[in-house]
Amino acid sequence: MESTSNSGLIRTIRRNVSARRLRREEGQTPTEYLMIVGIMAAVILIAFIFFFWDTVKPAASSWSTKAADAVGASKNEKSTVDK
């Protein structure tokens, strides 16, 4: 009788240990990685704008003007990009 109760106890302990292993929250989940990447992207964008905007501003302005012309061009008129 004692061996049966010991084996039942051992099975119960093993089941509890495996359940604990499954519930552990080690490492990072994909959601946490995405949050970290999003925060890093925001920091990089803010640093880029703060430190390099004066250098990049003329090129960005030119690109946005050409993109607006290309999108707003009518079928009969060519955009300034094509000229």
N, C-alpha and C positions, 0 to 999 in steps of 0.2 A: 504494500500500500504506500509505503514511504517513497519508493522509487517512482511511482506514478505521480504523486504530488510534486516531487522534485522536478520531474520532466515537465509537468504543467507550469511550474513556477519558472523554469528555465525558458520555456517557450514564451511566457508572458514578458519576461525581462527582455528577451531578444526582440519581441514585437515592439516594446516601448523604446528600445534603443534605436531600432530602424525608423520608427515614427519620428523620433527626435532628429535623426540625420536628415530626414526629408523636410522637416520644418526649419532647419537651420537657414539662416539668411547670410551666408558667406558670399563674398564677391558682389558684383554689381549686375543688376538686371539691365536688359536693353533700354528700358525706360530711363533708368538713371544715366546710362551712357548718352542717350539722346539729349537729356537735360544738360549734361556737362558740355556736350558739343555745341548746343545752342548758346549757352552762356559764353563759351570761348569765342564763338563767332561774333557775338555782340561786342565783346571786349576788343577783339581784333578790328572790327568795323569802326568802333569809336576811336581807337588808337590811330587807325589809318586816316580817318577824317581829321583828327586833331593834328597829327604830325605832317601829313603829306597832301592835304587838300589844296594848298596854294600851288603846288606843283601840278596836280592832276586836274584842277578846275578848268583850265582852257580846253584840254582834251575831252573832258566830260561834257562841257558845254557844246563843243563841236559835234560830238557823237549824238547828243540828244537832239540837236537841231536837225541833223541829217536823218535821224530816225523819225522825227515828227514829220519832216518833208516826205519821206518815203511812205509813211502810213497815210498822210493827208493828201497825197497826189491824186488827181483825178485821172480817169482813163484817157482823156485827150491830151493832158499835159504830162510832160516828163518831170520827174522829181529832180531836185538839185543834185542828187546823188548820181543820176545818169548823165548830167551835163559835164 
